[in-house]
Amino acid sequence: MMSPIHRAPAALKLGLSLALILGLAALPAEHALWGLLALAPLLLLVKLARLPLESLLVRWALGAPFLLGVASLALFQPHGLRTSLGLFVKSSICLCTLQLLASVTPISELLRTLRRVHFPELLCEVIALLSRYSSLLADEARRMHRARAGRTLHASRWLVWLALGNSLGLLFVRTVSRAERVQAAMRSRGAA
């Protein structure tokens, strides 16, 4: 059963998300903790949308190292700790907002809305291809992980990291190769 949040127009959800993100971006660094006030309405929307909070937190945790990396760069400025903390808070809330938007809005509706507001067509195509082929990339990564796990029994931490780096490089090469095959197949069927 879809919630009222899911049924709301994509343009409304996109507009509110954009307004919140731009509002947080405009918030001065010394007042960045005021951005935490946006957390209550976001959590209310998560509850109304009947989304599992755990899955949103797991996805936020995947993005947190990048947020911490960006926020740590602010440590080298005057008032670095305050600026860094403010940047981390603002970017975390923006990430939560985008996760909520992506969770309650189908990608096709989101793309239709972006095209209607004259978002650059090239970026719309990139988003569409990314959403379409992300499962392909995940499937390829699962297969490679299973194959690597079958070849190695117990290894040191250094060898695990080395194997992971090699796997990521190989995943990139295999994904590009597979994408070229998919593109050739689409062209042979008359796609542009």
Secondary structure, 3 states (H helix, E strand, C coil): CCCHHHHCCHHHHHHHHHHHHHHHHHCCHHHHHHHHHHHHHHHHHHHHCCCCHHHHHHHHHHHHHHHHHHHHHHHHCCCHHHHHHHHHHHHHHHHHHHHHHHHHCCHHHHHHHHHHCCCCHHHHHHHHHHHHHHHHHHHHHHHHHHHHHHHCCCCCHHHHHHHHHHHHHHHHHHHHHHHHHHHHHHHHCCCC
